[in-house]
Amino acid sequence: MFALLPVMLAALAIPGTTASDASPPTTAQPDAPPAIADSDVREYAAVAGRKVVGRPVDGPYANPDKILLLARDGKGYPAIATSMGFPTRQALPAPPAGTLAIIRLRQRSETVVPGPTADDLAFVAANRLPLFVIGEWARPAPMWEVAWVDDGVRYRTIGEVGEIGPWQD
């Protein structure tokens, strides 16, 4: 599913070259995103993700999770690159290049104690990409950040007003 998403690459300007140069133009490869989301991405995820809470999802899945892929826009600000419905009990595939973080909105709690599932933790371990999990089953919607921290997957709560809890295993 993610393989069909377009990936935007910026053209690399090389000083001292002209249009008559025989070498083809090159593109800059985006750096790997940080394992822990930058503060602007975390704040954007908290605001944009919670705005989606409670909105219906169209598509072939019954009660799907909502998935938002975050990237940077042309000015360098965090933005939603794509949004889609995704089967609730299915692990996420590897995201396309250029993805900074993913927001997964869950309609129901899949764990005994609310929080990220084993699939969420496994996704972060495999991809070393920040994942934000938002629970739509409660108001205000609880939110967790799952990240690769100190050679392991950890998660923490992100409060309604942006307060951040301690990392947990």
Backbone as CSV, one residue per row, in Angstrom:
resi,resn,N_x,N_y,N_z,CA_x,CA_y,CA_z,C_x,C_y,C_z
1,MET,0.823,-1.186,0.000,0.000,0.000,0.000,0.873,1.257,0.000
2,PHE,1.919,1.310,0.862,2.775,2.469,0.938,3.626,2.617,-0.317
3,ALA,3.874,1.524,-1.050,4.730,1.589,-2.229,4.131,2.488,-3.304
4,LEU,2.837,2.730,-3.266,2.181,3.548,-4.264,2.262,5.039,-3.955
5,LEU,2.776,5.390,-2.802,2.831,6.793,-2.406,3.980,7.503,-3.110
6,PRO,3.721,8.725,-3.587,4.816,9.456,-4.228,5.812,9.956,-3.196
7,VAL,7.063,9.961,-3.584,8.120,10.460,-2.699,8.726,11.680,-3.381
8,MET,8.775,12.759,-2.651,9.295,14.004,-3.228,10.771,14.158,-2.883
9,LEU,11.574,14.402,-3.907,13.008,14.655,-3.710,13.326,16.044,-4.235
10,ALA,14.128,16.778,-3.519,14.529,18.127,-3.944,15.727,18.031,-4.873
11,ALA,15.763,18.898,-5.876,16.890,18.899,-6.811,18.119,19.472,-6.112
12,LEU,19.249,18.869,-6.364,20.507,19.308,-5.759,21.172,20.320,-6.686
13,ALA,21.357,21.538,-6.195,22.016,22.577,-6.988,23.524,22.428,-6.817
14,ILE,24.243,22.304,-7.908,25.694,22.140,-7.869,26.323,23.421,-8.400
15,PRO,27.026,24.179,-7.521,27.627,25.436,-7.963,28.664,25.204,-9.062
16,GLY,28.715,26.149,-10.014,29.734,26.092,-11.052,29.372,25.217,-12.237
17,THR,28.203,24.643,-12.291,27.819,23.825,-13.435,26.898,24.634,-14.330
18,THR,26.859,24.277,-15.583,25.992,24.961,-16.545,25.119,23.941,-17.235
19,ALA,24.185,24.430,-18.008,23.276,23.538,-18.724,24.011,22.714,-19.774
20,SER,25.191,23.167,-20.216,25.926,22.427,-21.250,26.750,21.272,-20.675
21,ASP,26.825,21.143,-19.342,27.559,20.025,-18.744,26.923,18.709,-19.154
22,ALA,27.755,17.702,-19.411,27.264,16.415,-19.890,26.654,15.563,-18.783
23,SER,26.979,15.859,-17.541,26.471,15.010,-16.459,24.989,15.280,-16.209
24,PRO,24.206,14.210,-15.943,22.780,14.394,-15.695,22.569,15.053,-14.328
25,PRO,21.438,15.727,-14.161,21.163,16.345,-12.859,21.008,15.271,-11.791
26,THR,21.381,15.627,-10.585,21.255,14.685,-9.475,20.195,15.186,-8.511
27,THR,19.739,14.302,-7.650,18.766,14.695,-6.631,19.347,14.400,-5.273
28,ALA,18.951,15.190,-4.311,19.426,14.990,-2.941,18.614,13.879,-2.292
29,GLN,19.289,12.958,-1.670,18.609,11.909,-0.933,18.301,12.425,0.464
30,PRO,17.055,12.274,0.932,16.749,12.782,2.261,17.508,11.999,3.323
31,ASP,17.950,12.707,4.351,18.618,12.043,5.462,17.618,11.154,6.173
32,ALA,18.125,10.141,6.839,17.241,9.290,7.626,16.625,10.134,8.733
33,PRO,15.327,9.961,8.985,14.696,10.755,10.044,15.250,10.357,11.402
34,PRO,15.208,11.279,12.358,15.701,10.939,13.690,14.814,9.878,14.325
35,ALA,15.407,9.029,15.170,14.650,7.964,15.834,13.639,8.533,16.823
36,ILE,13.940,9.696,17.388,12.996,10.399,18.261,12.557,11.633,17.490
37,ALA,11.261,11.865,17.421,10.741,12.977,16.632,11.264,14.318,17.138
38,ASP,11.556,15.213,16.194,11.909,16.579,16.549,10.725,17.219,17.261
39,SER,10.977,18.242,18.053,9.895,18.850,18.837,8.797,19.432,17.948
40,ASP,9.156,20.009,16.785,8.104,20.555,15.923,7.231,19.452,15.333
41,VAL,7.813,18.293,15.048,7.042,17.159,14.530,6.132,16.619,15.636
42,ARG,6.646,16.512,16.861,5.844,16.033,17.990,4.654,16.959,18.241
43,GLU,4.902,18.268,18.238,3.818,19.227,18.457,2.808,19.177,17.322
44,TYR,3.276,19.057,16.096,2.382,18.960,14.949,1.537,17.685,15.041
45,ALA,2.161,16.577,15.415,1.437,15.310,15.556,0.347,15.430,16.615
46,ALA,0.647,16.097,17.716,-0.344,16.249,18.786,-1.539,17.067,18.320
47,VAL,-1.300,18.133,17.599,-2.395,18.991,17.151,-3.145,18.360,15.979
48,ALA,-2.416,18.002,14.914,-3.048,17.464,13.713,-3.709,16.109,13.976
49,GLY,-3.048,15.260,14.756,-3.605,13.943,15.050,-4.894,14.026,15.842
50,ARG,-4.923,14.887,16.834,-6.131,15.004,17.657,-7.281,15.674,16.913
51,LYS,-6.987,16.438,15.857,-8.050,17.021,15.042,-8.800,15.943,14.253
52,VAL,-8.147,14.843,13.980,-8.728,13.761,13.189,-9.581,12.823,14.058
53,VAL,-9.385,12.872,15.355,-10.118,11.989,16.277,-11.620,12.146,16.064
54,GLY,-12.288,11.016,15.889,-13.736,11.008,15.744,-14.244,11.179,14.327
55,ARG,-13.378,11.516,13.389,-13.814,11.654,12.003,-13.965,10.273,11.379
56,PRO,-14.993,10.095,10.531,-15.189,8.790,9.887,-14.118,8.509,8.836
57,VAL,-13.925,7.228,8.558,-12.958,6.795,7.549,-13.719,6.037,6.475
58,ASP,-13.531,6.433,5.226,-14.134,5.715,4.110,-13.188,4.601,3.676
59,GLY,-13.744,3.591,3.035,-12.903,2.534,2.504,-13.468,1.161,2.785
60,PRO,-12.727,0.143,2.379,-13.237,-1.228,2.452,-13.142,-1.884,3.832
61,TYR,-12.495,-1.242,4.804,-12.273,-1.876,6.094,-13.350,-1.468,7.093
62,ALA,-13.796,-2.427,7.885,-14.732,-2.122,8.971,-13.931,-1.638,10.173
63,ASN,-14.289,-0.500,10.728,-13.619,0.081,11.898,-12.098,0.154,11.735
64,PRO,-11.616,0.803,10.691,-10.158,0.861,10.485,-9.476,1.844,11.418
65,ASP,-8.162,1.651,11.565,-7.322,2.667,12.193,-7.091,3.745,11.139
66,LYS,-6.832,4.947,11.592,-6.463,6.022,10.673,-4.945,6.154,10.722
67,ILE,-4.321,6.240,9.571,-2.871,6.368,9.468,-2.558,7.695,8.785
68,LEU,-1.708,8.485,9.419,-1.240,9.749,8.844,0.280,9.672,8.728
69,LEU,0.802,9.874,7.531,2.250,9.909,7.330,2.691,11.366,7.356
70,LEU,3.673,11.669,8.186,4.172,13.033,8.312,5.482,13.192,7.548
71,ALA,5.601,14.295,6.842,6.815,14.656,6.108,6.973,16.169,6.229
72,ARG,7.995,16.710,5.641,8.177,18.161,5.640,7.701,18.716,4.297
73,ASP,7.031,19.867,4.351,6.575,20.493,3.117,7.740,21.248,2.466
74,GLY,7.466,21.958,1.396,8.498,22.676,0.660,9.209,23.744,1.466
75,LYS,8.575,24.231,2.528,9.185,25.261,3.374,9.869,24.671,4.603
76,GLY,9.819,23.341,4.743,10.485,22.687,5.866,9.610,22.459,7.087
77,TYR,8.324,22.764,6.986,7.414,22.570,8.111,6.814,21.164,8.073
78,PRO,6.500,20.581,9.231,5.825,19.280,9.229,4.457,19.395,8.558
79,ALA,4.086,18.356,7.835,2.796,18.326,7.144,2.338,16.881,7.008
80,ILE,1.051,16.700,6.812,0.511,15.365,6.555,0.733,15.066,5.082
81,ALA,1.583,14.076,4.808,1.891,13.702,3.433,0.772,12.858,2.841
82,THR,0.188,12.010,3.652,-0.922,11.175,3.202,-1.711,10.693,4.408
83,SER,-2.959,10.362,4.185,-3.790,9.771,5.233,-4.611,8.656,4.609
84,MET,-4.878,7.622,5.404,-5.600,6.459,4.884,-6.188,5.649,6.026
85,GLY,-7.129,4.801,5.702,-7.636,3.820,6.651,-6.788,2.572,6.535
86,PHE,-6.614,1.872,7.644,-5.762,0.685,7.648,-6.383,-0.344,8.591
87,PRO,-6.336,-1.640,8.253,-6.938,-2.652,9.120,-6.414,-2.579,10.554
88,THR,-7.326,-2.684,11.494,-7.006,-2.511,12.907,-5.950,-3.465,13.413
89,ARG,-6.061,-4.712,13.143,-5.142,-5.706,13.719,-4.000,-6.070,12.792
90,GLN,-3.628,-5.188,11.903,-2.556,-5.474,10.963,-1.350,-4.598,11.274
91,ALA,-0.157,-5.198,11.213,1.086,-4.455,11.442,1.348,-3.532,10.254
92,LEU,1.904,-2.388,10.526,2.216,-1.423,9.473,3.417,-1.892,8.650
93,PRO,3.369,-1.704,7.324,4.544,-1.994,6.500,5.545,-0.851,6.616
94,ALA,6.730,-1.044,6.070,7.747,0.002,6.078,7.221,1.210,5.295
95,PRO,7.427,2.406,5.810,6.918,3.605,5.131,7.824,4.022,3.977
96,PRO,7.324,4.879,3.094,8.164,5.359,1.992,9.258,6.299,2.493
97,ALA,10.280,6.454,1.689,11.372,7.377,2.025,10.806,8.781,2.178
98,GLY,11.374,9.538,3.081,10.921,10.903,3.312,9.919,11.032,4.441
99,THR,9.427,9.900,4.954,8.478,9.937,6.066,9.237,10.257,7.345
100,LEU,8.761,11.253,8.091,9.399,11.650,9.354,8.836,10.886,10.545
101,ALA,7.543,10.641,10.511,6.860,9.962,11.612,5.499,9.501,11.103
102,ILE,4.879,8.631,11.874,3.548,8.126,11.536,2.654,8.328,12.743
103,ILE,1.409,8.705,12.465,0.386,8.784,13.502,-0.608,7.660,13.220
104,ARG,-0.888,6.835,14.236,-1.881,5.774,14.106,-2.985,6.047,15.116
105,LEU,-4.180,6.302,14.625,-5.337,6.546,15.486,-6.121,5.249,15.609
106,ARG,-6.206,4.742,16.815,-6.897,3.481,17.074,-8.290,3.764,17.624
107,GLN,-9.300,3.095,17.043,-10.669,3.309,17.494,-10.968,2.619,18.814
108,ARG,-10.273,1.502,19.078,-10.457,0.785,20.344,-9.110,0.403,20.908
109,SER,-9.102,0.233,22.227,-7.884,-0.203,22.890,-7.676,-1.691,22.618
110,GLU,-6.496,-2.044,22.152,-6.167,-3.440,21.844,-5.366,-4.089,22.970
111,THR,-5.027,-3.324,23.991,-4.207,-3.844,25.087,-4.988,-3.791,26.393
112,VAL,-4.566,-4.578,27.370,-5.213,-4.596,28.678,-5.044,-3.227,29.346
113,VAL,-3.829,-2.729,29.370,-3.560,-1.387,29.852,-3.428,-0.521,28.606
114,PRO,-4.204,0.567,28.482,-4.133,1.377,27.264,-2.704,1.830,26.961
115,GLY,-2.374,1.802,25.691,-1.054,2.200,25.239,-0.733,1.553,23.914
116,PRO,0.495,1.660,23.472,0.894,1.047,22.208,0.816,-0.483,22.280
117,THR,0.527,-1.113,21.144,0.445,-2.576,21.079,1.825,-3.161,20.761
118,ALA,1.913,-4.475,20.825,3.159,-5.164,20.464,3.527,-4.886,19.008
119,ASP,2.515,-4.778,18.127,2.780,-4.450,16.718,3.372,-3.056,16.573
120,ASP,2.893,-2.103,17.371,3.430,-0.741,17.332,4.904,-0.746,17.738
121,LEU,5.219,-1.460,18.809,6.597,-1.541,19.284,7.490,-2.235,18.258
122,ALA,6.972,-3.299,17.626,7.745,-4.031,16.614,7.992,-3.164,15.380
123,PHE,7.018,-2.336,14.991,7.194,-1.441,13.851,8.356,-0.474,14.103
124,VAL,8.383,0.126,15.286,9.446,1.078,15.614,10.794,0.363,15.686
125,ALA,10.829,-0.851,16.234,12.085,-1.609,16.300,12.614,-1.914,14.900
126,ALA,11.719,-2.233,13.973,12.135,-2.596,12.618,12.525,-1.382,11.781
127,ASN,11.829,-0.262,11.967,12.030,0.892,11.088,12.756,2.071,11.731
128,ARG,12.881,2.046,13.073,13.527,3.135,13.816,12.951,4.487,13.411
129,LEU,11.633,4.530,13.309,10.906,5.721,12.914,9.883,6.036,14.003
130,PRO,9.761,7.288,14.424,8.793,7.620,15.476,7.356,7.281,15.064
131,LEU,6.605,6.763,16.003,5.200,6.420,15.795,4.398,7.051,16.924
132,PHE,3.348,7.764,16.570,2.447,8.344,17.557,1.157,7.537,17.514
133,VAL,0.719,7.069,18.668,-0.516,6.289,18.769,-1.514,7.141,19.535
134,ILE,-2.693,7.333,18.949,-3.744,8.119,19.587,-4.951,7.214,19.763
135,GLY,-5.507,7.200,20.970,-6.678,6.380,21.269,-7.960,7.160,21.079
136,GLU,-8.782,6.707,20.145,-10.048,7.384,19.885,-11.158,6.918,20.821
137,TRP,-10.879,5.952,21.674,-11.904,5.385,22.533,-12.218,6.262,23.741
138,ALA,-11.450,7.297,23.974,-11.656,8.148,25.148,-11.553,9.615,24.743
139,ARG,-12.162,10.473,25.552,-12.033,11.920,25.372,-11.595,12.520,26.683
140,PRO,-10.545,13.309,26.739,-9.678,13.618,25.611,-8.916,12.375,25.157
141,ALA,-8.570,12.360,23.881,-7.899,11.199,23.301,-6.484,11.067,23.859
142,PRO,-6.168,9.909,24.473,-4.799,9.706,24.970,-3.825,9.535,23.802
143,MET,-2.577,9.934,24.026,-1.574,9.859,22.968,-0.258,9.375,23.540
144,TRP,0.431,8.530,22.764,1.745,8.021,23.135,2.698,8.234,21.983
145,GLU,3.951,8.506,22.313,5.027,8.552,21.334,5.857,7.294,21.536
146,VAL,6.074,6.543,20.464,6.896,5.334,20.507,8.133,5.632,19.669
147,ALA,9.320,5.384,20.237,10.559,5.734,19.535,11.684,4.771,19.906
148,TRP,12.741,4.806,19.119,13.954,4.035,19.370,14.852,4.904,20.246
149,VAL,15.003,4.541,21.520,15.749,5.343,22.489,16.760,4.443,23.190
150,ASP,18.019,4.848,23.214,19.062,4.101,23.925,19.078,2.623,23.551
151,ASP,19.105,2.342,22.258,19.173,0.971,21.730,17.991,0.103,22.130
152,GLY,16.808,0.678,22.228,15.602,-0.082,22.530,14.358,0.734,22.233
153,VAL,13.226,0.055,22.123,11.959,0.728,21.869,11.361,1.153,23.198
154,ARG,11.013,2.426,23.275,10.396,2.960,24.485,9.208,3.817,24.065
155,TYR,8.334,4.095,25.011,7.199,4.963,24.714,6.934,5.878,25.899
156,ARG,6.225,6.962,25.609,5.863,7.920,26.651,4.541,8.570,26.275
157,THR,3.881,9.108,27.273,2.605,9.775,27.024,2.856,11.214,26.577
158,ILE,1.964,11.685,25.734,1.951,13.081,25.321,0.601,13.617,25.796
159,GLY,0.625,14.538,26.735,-0.606,15.049,27.325,-1.392,15.940,26.386
160,GLU,-2.597,16.238,26.807,-3.511,17.041,26.002,-2.968,18.443,25.728
161,VAL,-2.205,18.988,26.656,-1.667,20.329,26.509,-0.191,20.281,26.088
162,GLY,0.304,19.115,25.698,1.671,18.986,25.219,2.690,18.520,26.245
163,GLU,2.255,18.296,27.509,3.222,17.801,28.500,3.650,16.402,28.118
164,ILE,4.909,16.103,28.398,5.516,14.830,27.992,5.853,14.031,29.236
165,GLY,5.454,12.767,29.238,5.764,11.885,30.355,7.143,11.256,30.199
166,PRO,7.586,10.495,31.187,8.899,9.844,31.100,8.850,8.638,30.154
167,TRP,10.026,8.276,29.605,10.108,7.105,28.732,9.853,5.854,29.566
168,GLN,9.115,4.903,28.986,8.819,3.621,29.618,9.221,2.499,28.680
169,ASP,9.507,1.329,29.267,9.820,0.154,28.441,8.539,-0.578,28.077
